[in-house]
Amino acid sequence: MNIKITTEFSDKIPKEECEIKIISQEMSKELSTIISNVENITRKKIPMIIAENDNKIYLLETEKIDKFYTSNQNVYCIYKDSSFLVRKKLYELEEILDNNIFIRISNSCIANIKQIECFDTRNNWKSYC
């Protein structure tokens, strides 16, 4: 499949927006891959994550995770008041989590802003309650 890429810039579109238009006779595997890749870049969202607890593997909904944190060179998450081991580094999670929901609040913690009720300022902003 030959792909022709044309770019056009316009002052009528806000800076934070972009329009991608695909014109083809039919959908192909290549076009499907391109669309999927663009959607993944723009969404930066994974709905589930694999984690471990008590020698069991769980598939957890990311939006229900309170936070990801490091301890003893491992990464854990808090999900429904339980701690789960996550086999990814914090920087890897930061790249794949929805950045409208998860924010890095310290070198060792990525928090779900929908789960934060307050910050404990007596602890140098490193924890939240």
C-alpha positions in Angstrom: 0.0 0.0 0.0 1.4 3.4 -0.9 0.7 6.1 1.6 0.7 9.8 0.7 1.1 12.2 3.7 0.0 15.8 3.3 0.2 18.5 6.0 -1.7 21.7 6.2 -1.6 24.3 9.0 -4.4 26.6 9.9 -4.9 29.4 12.4 -8.6 28.3 12.6 -7.7 25.2 14.7 -6.7 25.7 18.4 -3.1 24.9 19.1 -3.9 21.9 21.3 -6.0 20.3 18.6 -5.1 18.4 15.4 -7.2 16.9 12.6 -6.1 13.7 10.8 -8.1 12.8 7.7 -7.7 9.4 6.0 -9.0 9.0 2.4 -9.0 5.5 1.0 -11.1 3.2 -1.2 -11.4 0.7 1.7 -10.2 -0.1 5.2 -7.1 -2.2 5.2 -4.9 -3.8 7.9 -2.3 -1.1 7.5 -4.9 1.7 7.9 -6.4 0.0 11.0 -2.9 -0.2 12.5 -2.3 3.5 11.8 -5.6 4.5 13.3 -5.0 2.4 16.4 -1.5 3.8 16.9 -2.8 7.4 16.6 -5.7 6.6 19.1 -3.2 5.2 21.5 -0.9 8.2 21.3 -3.8 10.6 21.9 -5.6 8.7 24.6 -2.6 7.5 26.5 -4.9 5.3 28.5 -4.9 1.6 29.5 -8.1 0.4 31.1 -6.6 -2.5 33.0 -3.2 -3.4 34.6 -1.8 -6.7 35.7 -0.8 -6.9 39.3 0.1 -9.6 41.9 -1.0 -10.3 45.5 -0.5 -13.5 47.6 0.9 -15.4 44.6 -2.2 -14.6 42.5 -2.4 -12.5 39.4 -5.1 -9.9 39.1 -6.4 -7.7 36.3 -7.2 -4.3 38.0 -9.2 -1.4 36.6 -6.7 1.5 36.4 -9.3 4.2 37.2 -10.0 2.5 40.5 -6.3 2.4 41.6 -5.5 5.0 44.3 -1.8 5.3 43.6 1.4 3.6 42.3 4.4 3.8 44.5 7.9 2.4 45.0 9.1 0.5 48.0 12.3 -1.6 48.3 13.0 -1.3 44.6 9.5 -2.6 43.7 6.5 -0.9 42.3 3.1 -1.4 44.0 -0.4 0.0 43.6 -3.2 0.5 46.1 -6.5 -0.9 44.9 -9.5 -1.2 47.2 -7.3 -0.7 50.3 -5.0 -3.6 49.3 -1.4 -3.4 48.0 -0.5 -5.2 44.8 2.9 -5.7 43.1 3.2 -4.2 39.6 5.9 -5.5 37.3 6.5 -2.1 35.7 8.7 0.8 36.5 7.1 4.1 37.5 8.4 5.9 34.4 6.8 3.1 32.3 3.5 3.6 34.0 3.7 7.3 33.6 4.0 6.8 29.8 0.9 4.5 29.5 -1.5 5.8 32.1 -4.1 8.5 31.3 -2.3 11.8 32.2 -5.7 13.4 32.8 -6.2 11.0 35.7 -2.8 10.1 37.0 -0.1 12.6 38.1 3.4 12.2 39.5 3.3 13.7 43.0 6.8 12.7 44.0 9.8 10.6 42.7 8.2 7.5 44.2 4.5 8.1 43.7 2.0 8.5 40.9 -1.5 9.3 42.2 -5.0 9.1 40.8 -6.3 12.6 41.1 -9.9 11.3 41.3 -9.0 9.4 44.5 -7.2 12.3 46.3 -9.3 13.9 48.9 -6.5 16.1 50.5 -2.8 16.5 50.9 -1.0 16.2 54.2 1.2 19.3 54.2 2.9 18.3 57.5 4.7 15.5 55.6 6.3 17.7 52.9 3.5 17.0 50.4 4.7 13.4 50.0 1.5 11.8 51.2 -2.2 12.3 50.9 -5.1 11.3 53.0 
